Amino acid sequence: MSVAAATAAALLLATASPATAASAAVAAAVGDAQQAMEKLAKTPGVVGAIGGAYVDGKAAGKGTAGSRLLNGKGGTIPADSRFYIGSQTKAMVATVLLQLVEKDKLGLDDKLAGLLPEVAADGLVERADEITVQQLIQHTSGIPDWWSRSGSTEPAFDVFDFTTYYRPIDIVETTRGLPRTGEPGEKFTYSNTNYTLIGRIIEKVTGHTLADELDRRLFRPLGMTRTYALTKPPEGIKGPHGHGYYADSTGALRDMHRANASWGFGAGNVVSTTRDVSTFQRAFDQGRLLPASLRKVLAGGSAGGDGRGSARQGTEKCEDNLNMQGGSGLGYTTLILYSTDGRRQFEISVTRSTTDDAIIPEMIKAGQAVLCPTG
């Protein structure tokens, strides 16, 4: 390096603001998010991928790769764009319910039949007089899932009906007569119906819509300014965003960017960003939303979303000290990897043209590469 260049570099260092130095330190704490997304986007079936890393609430890196539309069209997805978060919604909905428990508006042992008499009528939900709030949260109610039928992974509803509004009770009705998955409290069996019911309980207890309660209790207080809950079709994602695809009966790929909002009620109806999801996760892990006793209710098993992983805290490997939680829908998958101390988060959104689950392990690898850059 020349003397002039060395002098210039010294001046730049000497005049760097504290904010700039802090930002550099934050960025140095994680791996290259752009590189991780570029690698992820090469996975067969991935249309586009975005990711955002955060350390102590500060942006530490973001990346975008692939394309906004199928076949490389539409340019890249804006890294700060909104996306469906799928079953990551469940952690937010459960948190609102548990806040009501904390305020003695209802109890964990309260029975479903007492809270929603309409679902106990005519045996719509079997054993509703035995099923508790806690069992709904933790997926141990034994209530069958409305998404698919036993032995099949295919959706049990018309996924290409983008316009008909279905009330929550209509969605629960689709499970009438299906075999229960176990005795109340017996075992964990994931069921979206549990969270459709939780959404209705929140509305009954508060007298407000689920969307309003999420906004009032979480989104506004936490500054999640670009997050909202969908309520009725044809609502969708605001602003430029990635488009996911799902094959119809002929094998043709259909754009699913305006999936029917009513099916997600309580179970997967939130639209958000990498920043806002990380903001919620950080606040939850730092105990700013619920006391420890109620956080444990949600943390048990996979109560809050698809594939909540348990960290093996205290080991030497960085990867073993991360937790993860994700959500999937028709044409997309989301995943957050995070340290349970609330300091580090990396949220990923992938739009896809296949249902191949091989994409998910690659998302995990991408998250580990960012949050554990030294391997």
N, C-alpha and C positions, 0 to 999 in steps of 0.2 A: 504494500500500500504506500502511495506517495505521501510526502509530508502534508501536502494540501488536503489530500483525502483524509488522512488521519486527523488533521485539525478540524475538518468539517464534521467528522464523526464525533469527535469529542464535544464540539459545540452542540450537536444535536442531542447528545446524552445529557449535557449540562443543562439544556433548556427544556428537556422533556417535562411535561406537567405531571404531577402526581397521578392524575387520572390515566394518562397514557401509560405510565409505568405500571399502574395497577392492572390495566387492561392487558398489557403484555404478560404479566404474571398469571392472570387468569387463563389466558389463551395457552400458556405453556403448561398448564396443569392437565390438559387433555390432548388427545391425538388429533389428527387431521380429519375433520368431519367431511370435507369435500372429497378427499381421497376415499374415505369409507363409503360414501354414497356412490361414487363412480364404480367401485368394485361391486357393491350391492346391485346396481342397475344392470350389471352384466348377467345376473341370474336369470335363467330362462323363465319367462312368464311375467317378469317385472316390466311395467310400462314406464313408471317414473318413481323416484325416491327422493324424499327430503328428510333432513335431520338437523336438529339443533341441540347444542351442548350448553349447559349452564353450570356455573360454579358460584356458590354463595349468592345466587340470584342474578348474576351477571352473565351476559352472553359470552361464551367461550369458543364459539365456532359454529358454523352452519355450512350445509352443503346441499346441492341439488344435482341430480343426474337423470339420465333417461329423457323422457319427453312428457309433455302435458297431455297429449292425445296419442292414440294408438299409431303404430308404425312410424314412430319418430316425428310425428307432426305436432305443431302448436308450440314449438320451442320448449325450453325447460320449465318445470314448475317453479314459480317463485318460492324461494326457501322459507319465506314468512307467510305463505298462504294458508288459508283455512283448509281443514279436511274433516271427514267423519272420524270420530274417535272410537266408534263401535262400543264394545263392552267396557272400555275405560270409563264410560258413562256411569257404570254401576257403582264404582267407588265414590263418585260424587253424590249419586242419589242416596246411597247408604249413609254417607256422612250427614246429609241433611236429615235423614230419618233419625240417626243417632243423636243429632243435636236436639231433636224434639224429645227424645228419651231423656237427655240430660236436663231438659227443662220440665220434666215430669208431665209432658203432654200425652205420653203413653209409656208402656213398659215393655221390656224385652220378652216377658212371659205373657203378654197380652195375646189373646187368641184371635186368629184371622176372622172367625165367624162373628166375633163381637165388634171388630173394627169395620168389616165390610159384610154386613148381613146379606147383601145381594148375591155374593158368590157362594154363600152357604145354601141359598134357596134352591130347592129341587136338586140338590146334590151336585151343583155345578163344579165345586171343588170338594172332592171327597175328604172327609176327616177335617174339615175346616174348623170344627170346634176343638180340635186337638193341636193344630199347627200354630206355632208361636212366631212372633216377630223375629226372634233370633234365628229360628230355623229358616225363615225366608231369606234373611241376610246371608246365612252361611250355606245355602243350597242343601239343607238337610230336611226339607219339608216333605220330600217324596212326590211333589206335584210334577206331572209330566211337562215336558218342554213343548212350546208351541212351534218352535223353529222346524223341527223335523220329527219323523216317526221312528220308533225303535228299529234299529238295524239299518237305518238309512242316514246318509249325511246330506241328502238333497232337501232343500226347503220344502215344507209342506203347504206352502201358500203360493199364490200367483205373484212371482217376483217382478213381473213386467206390468203389473197394475200400478201405475204411478199416480192415479188420480182419486181412487175411492178412499174416503175417510173411514177408518175402523176405530170405534171406541175401544178403550181398554177392555171393557166387559165383553166386547165382540171377539177380541183376541183370546181372552181366557176361554171363551165358549168353544174355540176350536180344539181345546184339549178335553172336552167332555167325553167321558167314556173310555179315554185312553188308560191303560194300566198304570197304576202308581209305580214309582221306582223304589219304594221302600216305606217302612213305617216312619211316622213323624219323629225326627231326631235320630234315626237309625244310622244313616250314612250320607256321605257327600255325593250328590248327583247334580251336575250343572243343569240348570233350567232357567231359561229367560223368563218364564212365566212368574217365577218368584219376584222378579223386579218390575214386571208389569203390575203386579199386585202391590208392591211397595210404593210405586208411583201413585197409585190410587189411594193408598193409606195416607200418604203425605197430603194429598189434596183434601181428603175427608177431615183430617185432624186440623189443618190450617185454614180451610175454607178458601184457599188460593190454588191457582194452577201449579202444576209441577214446575213448568218453565219459570214462573214468577218466583217460586221458592228457591230454585237453584240460583237465579239471578240475585235475589235479595240476600241470601245467606252465604253464597260463595263467590259468584262472578264479580259483583260490584265491590264487596269488601276486600277481595284479594287483587283487585285491579286487572281482572281477566277481561280486558275491554273488547276483545275480538271473539269472545266465546258466547254461544247462545244455544238454547235447546229448541229443536224443531218440534212443531206441534201437529200440523196438518199438511197434507199435500196441497199444492205442488212445491212447498218450501224446499230449499236445497242449500247449497254452499254459496255464500256471497263472494263475489270477486273472482279473479282468475284462480284456477285450482287444477289439480290433477284429476283425470278421468279414469275410472276403473271400468272393467268390462266383464260380462258374464255371458256364457253361451246359451242360446235358446234351443228349442227342440230340434232345430235343423243344423245346429252346430255353429250358426252365425253369432259373432260376438256383438252384444248389445251394450250401449253406453249406459252405465248405472249411476251417473252422477246426480240424478234426481230420484233416488230410491224413495219408496213410499214412506213418508215421515211417521205415519201413525203406527207402523209396526215396531218402531224403535222405542216407543213410549216407556220410559223408566229403565229400559234395558240397553239402549244404544242410540239415543236420539240427540246427542250433543255434538256440535261442530266446534272445533277449537283450533289452536295453533301449537307449535312446539313450545313456544314461550309460555303460553297460558297453561298447558297441561303440566309443564315443569313447575310452574308457580303453585298450582294446586298440590302437586306431589310434595313439594318442599314444605309447604305450610302444614300438610297432614303429618309428615314425618317429624317436624319440629314441635308438634303438639299444640299448634295454634288454632286447631279446629275442634279437637275433641280431647278429653282427658284420657290418660293412658288406659284406664279400664275399658273404655268404649272403643279405643283404637284397636285393642286386642280382639274385640268382637269381629271387626271387619278384617283384621289381618289373618284370621284363621283360615287355612285352606286357600281356595281360590275365590273367596267370597266376592271380591270386588271386580273381577274381570276374567278374561280368558287367560289362563296360564300364569297366574301369579306365582313366581318362584320364591323359594325361601333361601335367604342368604345363610351361609355358614360363617357366622361372624367370628372373628378372632383368628382366622387362619392367615397364613402369610401370603397366599395368592390373592391378588387384587380381584380377580374374577369371582372368587368365592365370597367376597364381601359386597356383592351387588345383588339387588333384588330386581325383579322384572314383572311387568304386568302388560297385557296386551288386549287387543280386540280385533275381530275380523268381521267383515260383512261381504256383500256381493261386490267383488271388484276391488277390495282394499284390505289392508292389514295395518294396524298400528302397534307400536311397542315402545315402552319406556323402560330403560335400565337406570337404576338409581341407587345411590348409597343411602342406607336407612338413617344416617345422621342428618339428612336433609341438605347436604352440601353440594352434591353433584347429581345432575340428571342429564339423560340424553334421550330425547323423544324422536322416533322415526315414524314416518308415514310412507307406505308403499301403495301405489296403485298397480293393479295386476290384471292379466288377461287369462289367468288359469286359477284353478282351485288347488294346485299342487302345494302341499304343505312343506315342500323342500325350501320354499322361500323363507320360512320362519327361522330355521337354524342360521341362514345367512344374515338375517336381520340381527340375530343375537351376536353373531361374530362381529358385525359392524359396530354394534354398541360396545362390545368389549374392547374393540380396537381403539375406540375413542376414549372411553373412560379408564382403560388400562393400557396406555400406549407403550409401556415397557414390557408388556406380556407377562 
